[in-house]
């Protein structure tokens, strides 16, 4: 039986933020401004979108890791020869 969930990083309670100040160097600010302008967005909107994308990806990744750990705990494993066959099939040569 599996132990209680071990997180990859410790969970720390975060205050419920409605705004946040982030300090960027001038080069990154300039790049952000140009990219936002090219997309017809404000820099703030682009940053919010990027953070949402990153958080969604991290949530997905951690769910997939947890699923993999649960499969391993159940003994649902693939042997080395099968892994080699899959890799060779996907990446021939």
ABEGO torsion letter per residue (X at the ends): XBBBBBBABBBBBBBBBABBBBBBBAAAAAAAAAAAAAAGBBAAAAAAAAAAAAAAAAAAAAAAAAAAAAAAAAGBBBBAAAAAAAAAAABBX
